[in-house]
């Protein structure tokens, strides 16, 4: 018989009963990891080339969470020195750790060291050091004891692996054939029988149908007249077995994965990759050590920097630094960031590079003026730091100062300023006078001087290269805070509402109304931008709130617009003035 359908949360119910659900109040999302990520573009003597399109992105854009991790790959070069400085930019404990993640784009063209190793079939395989560059030339390889022992040495010593020559599977034919020859070519395992009268048949087993030795043994044991025993790990992949031909299965054919274990030993012991082509035959013993050679590094071309910048749409990270004084590349990066920060780009970024220390100071200041962007810092002062070896001191151009500035920013809350923080550098070869400091600040360039009483080195002012006067856009800290707020709000609104359908509050099954959107924004500003992140602040001098709640929400079909009339960004204290009215002691007294 017909019955009423009852609506609840957009579903129809006809079975009587009690139903319930819960709904979580709108909550703000987490802060973007991009804010603590720095992208560095430069040159290292080892490592993969960012512009090599044949490589996967994981190698073209190398990710590091510590300097030690980066040193294992890059070994040396300006890019590695920049990573070292970025991971320890300040002696202030609040900023000492640097960014949580560095994405490095290496523009040096490095080639892999290699050597040819003989196998037991009188052909050769190429052994290549995994990481391109001269580091691989230190590697040497020795195979001995009929392939049972592999040794790999470099400047740190020799490591070895033994016991590699082990039986993996034994296949025995027990029928009445006169001969039973077993072969394996990597695609099929076969036997060729002659003279059998007992109904036993040739084997022809495709490797794809028996992925592991355990699977292979089960298949063989299901065939009349055959027996297979796995002598090692049943999980070894069948395709990793050595190739064999015409082995007597009547006597028990032993098949090994010796080449596989030799290749694994080379990789695990010495970061050496064996390129196996043709038949899989074990490596033959070598006469002494075989040295890898041919690892080399070629410097990048100026246009490589602009090509790398074109990649950045696919590389996540708020801070971008060029390890270069290339003014053309710097201008190109500026244009990229301006587009990224626009409404169509929707990908907020902040960049930096620096001046050539051999240029006259006036020329350096003029170069800073030419950049003229609130989204860029420009280092004027050279700085001296410890190199990647921890011993040698190196002096770099102003680009490294910009790296250090942005690393301080990436190490903490976006509102923090790099101004007056103790820099973790060895020296600043140029300490500008008062006049040059004023010129630098007016031009929008970063310079280094010292705290009072010959104290630690510091950045004098965290100015951007923006040339007009604006209290937000002239400072890196306030500009970055504004960008961060814009990015977080944009992404939060997108995650919460894009594709959703606001309905009338009285609609059955409604999950979103226009008032929910307003509530979400109010919570976002109050909980995150004022309390959690501290990006906005009330004006304690005038009583004005951190942000005005009378913001406008305007709907136009499937488009929605938000207009916020006012918000108060936090800013660092850059100027402190004191006026003391003093006098001398006056008066007289009788004893």
C-alpha positions in Angstrom: 0.0 0.0 0.0 1.3 3.6 -0.6 3.1 5.3 2.3 4.6 8.6 3.0 8.3 9.2 2.3 10.0 11.3 4.9 13.0 13.5 4.0 16.0 13.8 6.3 19.4 15.1 5.2 18.5 14.7 1.5 17.4 11.0 1.9 13.9 9.5 1.8 12.8 7.2 4.6 9.7 4.9 4.6 10.6 2.4 7.4 9.5 3.7 10.8 12.2 4.2 13.3 14.6 6.7 15.0 17.4 8.1 12.8 20.2 10.4 13.7 23.4 12.0 12.4 25.8 14.6 13.5 27.3 17.6 11.7 30.6 19.2 12.6 30.7 23.0 12.7 32.9 24.6 10.0 36.5 24.6 10.9 39.6 26.2 9.5 42.1 24.1 7.5 45.7 23.7 8.4 48.3 26.2 7.3 50.1 25.5 4.0 53.4 23.7 4.1 54.5 25.9 1.3 55.2 28.7 3.8 58.1 26.7 5.3 59.5 25.5 1.9 62.3 27.3 0.1 63.2 26.7 -3.6 66.9 27.2 -4.5 68.1 27.4 -8.1 71.8 27.1 -8.6 74.8 24.9 -9.5 76.3 21.9 -7.7 79.2 19.7 -9.0 77.2 16.5 -8.5 73.5 15.7 -8.7 70.9 15.5 -11.4 70.2 18.3 -13.9 66.8 20.1 -13.4 66.4 20.7 -17.1 66.9 17.0 -18.2 63.4 16.2 -19.3 64.3 12.5 -19.6 64.4 12.3 -15.8 61.5 12.0 -13.4 60.5 15.2 -11.5 61.8 13.6 -8.3 65.3 13.8 -9.6 64.9 17.1 -11.5 63.6 18.8 -8.3 65.6 17.3 -5.5 64.1 17.5 -2.0 66.1 17.8 1.2 65.2 18.1 4.8 68.7 18.6 6.1 72.1 19.8 4.9 73.6 16.3 5.6 71.1 14.8 3.2 71.9 17.3 0.5 75.6 16.8 0.9 75.3 13.1 0.1 74.0 14.0 -3.3 75.4 17.3 -4.3 78.9 17.0 -2.6 80.0 20.6 -3.4 79.2 23.8 -5.3 77.4 27.1 -4.7 74.0 25.4 -4.5 75.1 23.1 -1.7 76.7 26.0 0.2 73.4 27.9 -0.2 71.5 24.9 1.2 73.9 24.8 4.2 73.4 28.5 4.9 69.6 28.1 4.5 69.3 25.3 6.9 71.2 27.3 9.6 70.5 31.0 8.7 70.5 32.5 12.2 72.1 32.0 15.6 68.8 33.0 17.2 67.2 29.8 18.4 63.8 30.8 17.0 65.1 30.8 13.4 68.2 28.5 13.6 66.6 25.5 11.9 65.8 27.2 8.6 63.0 25.9 6.3 61.4 22.5 6.9 62.0 21.6 3.3 64.3 22.8 0.5 63.6 22.0 -3.1 66.8 22.3 -5.1 67.1 22.8 -8.9 70.6 22.0 -10.0 71.6 23.6 -13.4 75.1 22.2 -13.7 75.3 19.6 -16.4 76.8 16.6 -14.7 77.7 13.2 -16.3 77.9 9.9 -14.6 81.1 8.0 -14.0 81.1 4.4 -15.4 83.1 1.3 -16.1 82.6 -1.9 -18.1 82.4 -5.2 -16.2 82.8 -8.6 -18.0 80.2 -11.3 -17.4 80.6 -15.1 -17.7 79.3 -15.1 -21.2 82.3 -13.0 -22.5 80.1 -9.9 -22.9 80.0 -6.7 -20.8 77.6 -4.7 -18.6 78.0 -1.0 -17.8 78.4 -0.1 -14.2 77.5 3.5 -13.5 77.6 5.7 -10.4 74.0 6.6 -9.6 74.6 10.3 -9.0 76.0 12.3 -11.9 79.2 14.2 -11.3 82.9 13.8 -10.5 82.2 12.0 -7.2 81.7 8.8 -9.0 85.3 8.8 -10.2 86.3 7.8 -6.7 84.5 4.5 -6.9 86.2 1.2 -7.7 84.9 -2.4 -8.0 86.3 -5.9 -7.6 84.5 -9.2 -8.2 86.2 -12.3 -6.9 85.7 -15.9 -5.7 83.8 -16.9 -8.9 81.4 -14.0 -8.4 80.6 -14.8 -4.8 82.3 -11.6 -3.4 81.7 -8.0 -4.4 83.8 -5.1 -3.1 83.1 -1.4 -3.7 85.6 1.2 -2.6 85.8 5.0 -2.6 87.6 7.7 -0.6 85.9 6.6 2.6 87.1 3.0 2.3 86.1 -0.4 1.0 82.9 -2.3 1.7 82.2 -5.9 0.7 79.5 -8.5 0.4 80.1 -12.2 0.3 78.0 -15.4 0.1 76.3 -14.1 -3.1 76.7 -17.4 -5.0 73.7 -19.4 -3.6 71.3 -21.9 -5.1 67.8 -20.5 -5.6 65.8 -23.2 -7.2 66.5 -26.8 -8.2 64.5 -28.4 -11.0 64.7 -32.1 -11.6 63.2 -34.3 -14.3 62.3 -37.9 -13.2 60.7 -39.3 -16.4 62.1 -41.8 -18.8 63.3 -39.3 -21.5 66.8 -40.0 -22.8 67.7 -36.3 -22.3 66.0 -33.4 -20.6 67.6 -30.0 -21.2 66.3 -27.0 -19.2 66.6 -23.4 -20.5 65.6 -20.0 -19.2 65.8 -16.8 -21.3 64.0 -14.3 -19.0 60.7 -14.7 -20.8 60.0 -18.5 -20.7 61.3 -21.5 -18.7 61.4 -24.5 -21.0 62.6 -28.1 -21.2 63.4 -30.1 -24.3 62.8 -33.8 -23.8 63.9 -36.6 -26.2 63.0 -40.3 -26.3 60.3 -40.2 -23.5 57.6 -42.9 -23.6 55.9 -42.2 -20.2 53.7 -39.3 -21.4 55.9 -36.6 -19.8 55.9 -33.3 -21.7 58.2 -30.4 -22.4 57.9 -27.4 -20.0 57.0 -24.0 -21.5 56.2 -21.7 -18.7 55.9 -17.9 -19.3 57.6 -15.8 -16.6 54.6 -13.5 -16.4 52.4 -16.4 -15.2 54.8 -17.3 -12.3 56.0 -14.0 -10.7 57.9 -15.6 -7.8 60.0 -18.7 -7.3 57.2 -20.1 -5.1 54.7 -19.7 -8.0 57.2 -21.3 -10.4 57.7 -24.3 -8.0 54.0 -24.8 -7.7 53.6 -24.8 -11.5 56.5 -27.2 -12.1 55.4 -29.6 -9.4 51.9 -29.8 -11.0 53.6 -31.3 -14.1 54.1 -35.1 -14.4 57.7 -36.1 -14.1 59.0 -32.9 -12.6 60.0 -31.7 -9.2 61.1 -28.2 -8.1 62.5 -27.2 -4.7 63.1 -23.5 -3.7 66.5 -23.4 -2.1 66.4 -19.7 -1.0 63.7 -17.2 -0.6 60.3 -18.1 -2.2 59.7 -14.4 -2.7 62.5 -13.9 -5.2 61.1 -12.7 -8.6 61.4 -15.3 -11.3 62.6 -12.7 -13.8 65.7 -12.1 -11.7 67.1 -15.6 -12.3 70.2 -15.9 -14.3 69.7 -17.1 -17.9 70.7 -20.7 -18.6 70.6 -22.9 -21.6 70.8 -26.7 -22.1 71.2 -27.6 -18.4 70.7 -31.3 -17.7 67.5 -31.5 -15.7 67.8 -35.3 -15.2 70.7 -34.6 -12.8 68.9 -31.7 -11.2 69.2 -28.3 -12.8 70.3 -25.6 -10.3 69.2 -22.1 -11.3 70.6 -19.0 -9.5 69.9 -15.3 -9.2 73.6 -14.5 -8.8 73.6 -11.5 -11.1 70.7 -10.0 -9.2 72.5 -10.3 -5.9 75.7 -8.9 -7.4 73.8 -5.9 -8.8 72.1 -5.4 -5.4 75.5 -5.5 -3.7 76.9 -2.9 -6.0 74.0 -0.5 -5.4 73.8 -1.0 -1.7 77.5 -0.9 -1.0 78.6 1.8 -3.4 75.7 3.6 -5.0 76.6 1.9 -8.3 74.0 0.9 -10.8 74.5 -2.1 -13.1 72.9 -1.6 -16.5 72.0 -5.1 -17.7 71.4 -5.6 -21.4 71.1 -8.9 -23.3 71.3 -12.2 -21.5 71.5 -12.2 -17.7 74.8 -13.8 -16.9 76.7 -13.3 -13.6 79.7 -10.9 -13.4 83.0 -12.6 -14.0 85.9 -12.1 -11.6 88.0 -8.9 -12.2 91.8 -8.6 -12.2 92.1 -6.3 -9.3 89.9 -3.2 -8.9 88.1 -1.6 -11.8 87.9 2.2 -11.5 84.9 4.2 -12.6 85.7 7.2 -14.8 84.2 9.9 -16.9 82.2 11.7 -14.1 82.3 15.4 -14.9 80.5 18.7 -14.3 79.8 21.5 -16.8 78.8 25.0 -15.7 75.3 26.2 -16.5 74.5 28.7 -19.2 72.8 32.0 -18.4 69.6 30.9 -20.2 69.4 27.8 -18.0 68.2 30.0 -15.1 65.2 31.3 -17.1 64.4 27.8 -18.3 64.4 26.6 -14.7 62.1 29.4 -13.7 59.6 28.2 -16.4 59.5 24.9 -14.4 58.4 26.6 -11.2 54.6 26.3 -11.9 55.0 22.6 -11.1 57.3 23.1 -8.0 55.6 23.9 -4.7 57.3 26.4 -2.4 56.5 30.0 -1.2 60.1 31.3 -1.2 62.2 31.2 -4.4 65.9 32.2 -4.6 68.4 32.3 -7.4 71.9 31.5 -6.4 73.1 33.9 -9.1 73.8 37.6 -9.8 72.2 37.2 -13.3 70.2 40.4 -13.5 68.2 39.1 -16.5 67.2 35.9 -14.7 66.3 38.0 -11.7 64.0 40.1 -13.7 62.5 37.0 -15.3 61.9 35.5 -11.8 60.2 38.8 -10.8 57.8 38.6 -13.7 57.0 35.0 -12.9 56.2 35.8 -9.3 54.1 38.9 -10.2 52.0 36.6 -12.4 51.8 33.9 -9.7 50.6 36.4 -7.2 47.9 37.7 -9.4 44.3 36.5 -9.4 44.9 34.2 -12.4 48.1 32.8 -11.1 46.6 32.0 -7.7 50.0 30.7 -6.4 51.5 33.1 -4.0 55.4 33.3 -4.0 58.2 35.6 -2.7 61.7 35.7 -4.3 65.2 36.9 -4.0 68.6 37.1 -5.6 71.5 39.6 -5.3 74.3 41.8 -6.7 77.8 41.1 -7.9 80.2 42.2 -5.2 82.7 43.4 -7.8 80.2 46.0 -9.0 80.4 49.5 -7.6 78.0 50.0 -4.7 76.1 52.6 -6.7 75.6 50.1 -9.6 74.3 47.6 -7.1 71.8 50.0 -5.7 70.6 50.9 -9.2 70.1 47.2 -10.0 67.9 46.9 -6.9 65.8 49.8 -8.1 65.4 48.2 -11.5 63.7 45.1 -9.9 61.1 47.4 -8.3 58.8 44.7 -6.9 57.3 44.2 -3.5 57.7 40.4 -4.0 61.5 40.4 -4.2 64.5 41.1 -1.9 67.9 41.9 -3.4 71.1 41.3 -1.5 73.7 44.0 -1.9 76.3 42.9 0.7 78.6 39.9 0.1 78.8 37.4 3.0 81.4 34.9 4.1 80.3 31.5 5.3 81.7 28.0 6.0 81.6 25.9 2.9 80.0 22.5 2.7 83.2 20.8 4.0 82.8 22.8 7.3 86.4 24.0 7.1 86.9 26.3 4.1 85.5 29.8 4.2 83.9 31.2 1.1 82.7 34.6 0.2 79.6 34.8 -2.0 77.8 37.7 -3.7 74.7 39.3 -2.5 72.4 36.5 -3.6 73.5 34.4 -0.6 72.3 37.2 1.7 68.9 37.0 0.0 68.9 33.2 0.5 69.6 33.7 4.2 66.9 36.4 4.5 64.2 34.1 3.0 65.5 31.1 5.0 64.9 33.1 8.2 61.4 33.8 6.9 60.7 30.2 6.0 61.9 29.0 9.4 59.1 30.5 11.5 55.7 32.2 11.4 55.2 34.3 8.3 54.8 37.4 10.4 58.4 37.3 11.6 61.0 39.7 10.3 64.6 39.0 9.4 65.5 42.4 10.7 68.1 42.5 13.5 68.4 38.7 13.8 71.8 37.3 14.5 73.1 35.9 11.2 75.0 32.7 11.2 77.8 33.9 9.0 81.6 34.1 9.4 82.1 37.6 8.2 80.7 40.4 6.1 83.6 41.8 4.0 81.8 45.1 3.5 80.3 46.9 6.4 78.7 50.0 4.8 78.8 53.4 6.4 75.8 55.3 7.4 75.5 57.0 4.0 75.7 53.7 2.1 73.2 52.1 4.5 70.7 54.9 3.7 71.3 54.6 0.0 70.8 50.8 0.2 67.5 51.1 2.1 66.2 53.8 -0.2 67.1 51.6 -3.2 65.4 48.5 -1.7 68.6 46.4 -1.1 69.6 44.2 1.8 72.9 45.1 3.6 74.7 43.6 6.5 76.1 45.5 9.5 76.8 44.6 13.1 75.0 45.0 16.4 76.4 47.5 18.9 79.8 46.8 20.5 81.0 44.8 17.6 78.2 42.3 18.1 76.7 39.7 15.8 76.1 40.5 12.1 72.5 41.5 11.2 70.4 42.5 8.3 69.9 46.3 8.6 66.4 46.5 7.1 64.2 43.9 5.6 63.2 46.1 2.7 61.8 44.8 -0.6 62.8 46.4 -3.9 59.4 48.2 -4.2 60.2 51.8 -5.0 57.1 53.7 -4.1 56.4 54.5 -0.4 54.0 52.0 1.2 54.3 50.7 4.8 53.2 47.2 3.8 54.8 46.7 0.4 58.2 48.2 1.4 58.8 45.5 4.1 59.3 41.8 3.4 57.7 40.7 6.6 54.4 42.6 6.0 54.3 41.7 2.3 54.8 38.0 3.1 52.2 38.2 5.8 49.7 39.7 3.4 50.5 37.1 0.8 50.2 34.3 3.3 46.8 35.6 4.5 45.6 35.8 0.9 46.8 32.3 0.0 45.4 30.7 3.1 42.0 32.4 2.7 41.8 31.5 -1.0 42.7 27.9 -0.4 40.4 27.5 2.6 37.4 28.9 0.7 38.2 26.7 -2.2 38.5 23.5 -0.1 35.3 24.3 1.9 32.9 25.6 -0.8 34.0 25.1 -4.4 31.5 22.9 -6.2 29.1 23.0 -3.2 25.5 24.2 -3.5 24.1 26.6 -0.9 20.4 26.1 -0.3 17.6 27.7 1.5 17.8 27.1 5.3 14.4 25.4 5.2 15.3 23.0 2.4 15.2 19.3 3.2 18.7 17.8 3.6 20.5 21.1 3.3 24.1 20.9 4.3 25.2 24.4 3.3 23.6 27.9 3.4 24.9 31.3 2.7 25.0 32.1 6.4 27.3 29.1 6.8 29.8 30.8 4.5 29.7 34.0 6.6 30.2 31.9 9.8 33.1 30.1 8.2 34.9 33.4 7.3 34.3 34.9 10.8 35.8 31.8 12.4 38.7 31.8 10.0 39.6 35.4 10.8 39.0 35.2 14.5 40.6 31.8 15.2 43.4 31.7 12.7 44.4 35.2 11.5 44.1 36.8 14.9 44.6 34.1 17.5 46.5 31.1 15.9 48.7 32.7 13.3 48.8 36.3 14.7 48.7 37.9 11.3 46.1 40.5 12.2 45.9 42.6 15.4 43.6 45.0 17.1 44.7 48.6 17.4 45.2 49.1 21.1 45.9 52.8 20.6 42.5 53.6 18.9 40.4 50.6 19.9 39.9 49.5 16.3 39.3 45.8 15.9 41.8 43.5 14.0 39.3 43.3 11.2 35.9 44.8 10.4 33.0 42.3 10.5 30.8 44.2 8.2 32.3 42.6 5.1 30.2 42.2 2.0 29.2 38.9 0.4 27.8 39.3 -3.1 26.3 36.5 -5.1 25.9 36.5 -8.9 24.6 33.1 -9.9 27.5 30.6 -9.6 29.9 33.4 -8.6 30.5 34.8 -5.1 32.5 37.8 -4.2 33.9 38.9 -0.8 34.9 42.4 0.0 36.7 43.1 3.3 36.8 46.8 4.2 39.6 46.7 6.7 42.2 44.6 8.5 45.2 45.5 10.6 48.4 43.6 9.7 51.0 43.0 12.4 54.4 44.6 11.7 57.9 44.6 13.3 59.2 47.4 15.4 61.8 49.0 13.1 62.2 52.4 14.7 62.4 53.2 18.4 62.7 56.8 19.5 63.2 58.0 23.1 63.1 61.6 24.3 64.5 62.2 27.7 64.2 65.5 29.5 67.2 65.8 31.8 68.5 68.3 34.2 71.3 68.7 36.7 71.0 68.7 40.5 70.3 72.1 41.9 69.7 73.5 45.3 71.3 74.1 48.7 71.1 72.6 52.2 72.4 73.5 55.7 74.0 70.8 57.9 
